[in-house]
Amino acid sequence: MPIIVRIDVELAKRKMSVGEFAERVGLTPANVAVLKNGRAKAVRFSTLEAMCRVLDCQPGDLLEWVDEVDEHGAPVPTDPGADGHR
């Protein structure tokens, strides 16, 4: 049940570099890389708020929950209706 981080998608939409994003949010580029690569164990709400402010987006634009991922980290489609709730 991983959380997929979509910072790279939002940066690309805005043609913003990691360096500029890191500076405007108040993070190091290394910490942005940890977030982008899904290696972060936690994100402070204040950091999430700053990221959303800089990117003019909602938290759901940056974070996505998926049931499973494949060996490359890509979301695995689930069978809609398999659990009777989709």
C-alpha positions as CSV (number, residue, x, y, z in Angstrom):
1,M,0.0,0.0,0.0
2,P,2.5,2.6,-1.1
3,I,2.2,6.3,-1.5
4,I,3.4,7.5,-4.9
5,V,5.0,11.0,-5.0
6,R,4.2,13.1,-8.1
7,I,6.4,16.1,-7.5
8,D,8.2,15.5,-10.8
9,V,4.9,15.7,-12.7
10,E,4.0,19.0,-11.1
11,L,7.5,20.4,-11.6
12,A,7.4,19.4,-15.3
13,K,4.0,21.1,-15.8
14,R,5.5,24.3,-14.5
15,K,8.9,23.9,-16.2
16,M,10.5,24.4,-12.7
17,S,13.8,22.9,-11.8
18,V,14.5,20.9,-8.7
19,G,16.9,23.6,-7.5
20,E,14.4,26.4,-7.9
21,F,11.7,24.3,-6.2
22,A,14.0,23.4,-3.3
23,E,15.0,27.0,-2.7
24,R,11.5,28.3,-2.8
25,V,10.2,25.5,-0.5
26,G,13.1,25.8,1.9
27,L,14.5,22.3,1.3
28,T,17.9,21.0,0.1
29,P,17.9,19.5,-3.4
30,A,19.0,16.3,-1.7
31,N,15.8,16.2,0.4
32,V,13.7,17.0,-2.7
33,A,15.3,14.0,-4.3
34,V,14.4,11.8,-1.3
35,L,10.8,12.9,-1.6
36,K,10.7,12.5,-5.4
37,N,12.2,9.0,-5.3
38,G,9.7,7.8,-2.6
39,R,12.3,7.2,0.0
40,A,10.9,9.6,2.6
41,K,9.3,8.1,5.6
42,A,7.3,11.2,6.5
43,V,6.5,14.7,5.3
44,R,5.7,17.5,7.7
45,F,2.4,19.3,7.0
46,S,4.3,22.6,7.0
47,T,6.6,21.2,4.2
48,L,3.5,19.8,2.3
49,E,1.9,23.2,2.6
50,A,5.0,25.0,1.3
51,M,5.2,22.6,-1.7
52,C,1.5,23.2,-2.5
53,R,2.0,27.0,-2.2
54,V,5.0,27.0,-4.5
55,L,3.3,24.8,-7.0
56,D,-0.2,26.2,-6.6
57,C,-1.6,22.8,-6.2
58,Q,-3.5,20.5,-3.8
59,P,-1.8,17.8,-1.7
60,G,-3.6,15.2,-3.8
61,D,-1.7,16.5,-6.9
62,L,1.6,15.6,-5.1
63,L,0.6,12.4,-3.4
64,E,-1.3,9.3,-4.6
65,W,-2.1,6.1,-2.7
66,V,-2.0,2.9,-4.8
67,D,-2.8,-0.6,-3.6
68,E,0.3,-2.1,-5.2
69,V,3.4,-1.2,-7.3
70,D,5.4,-3.3,-9.7
71,E,9.2,-3.9,-9.4
72,H,9.8,-0.6,-11.2
73,G,7.6,1.4,-8.8
74,A,4.7,1.8,-11.3
75,P,1.2,1.5,-10.0
76,V,-0.4,-1.9,-10.7
77,P,-4.0,-1.7,-11.9
78,T,-6.5,-3.4,-9.6
79,D,-9.5,-5.4,-10.8
80,P,-12.4,-3.0,-10.4
81,G,-15.2,-4.7,-8.6
82,A,-13.0,-7.5,-7.2
83,D,-13.7,-6.3,-3.7
84,G,-17.2,-5.2,-4.5
85,H,-16.5,-1.6,-3.7
86,R,-15.2,-0.1,-7.0
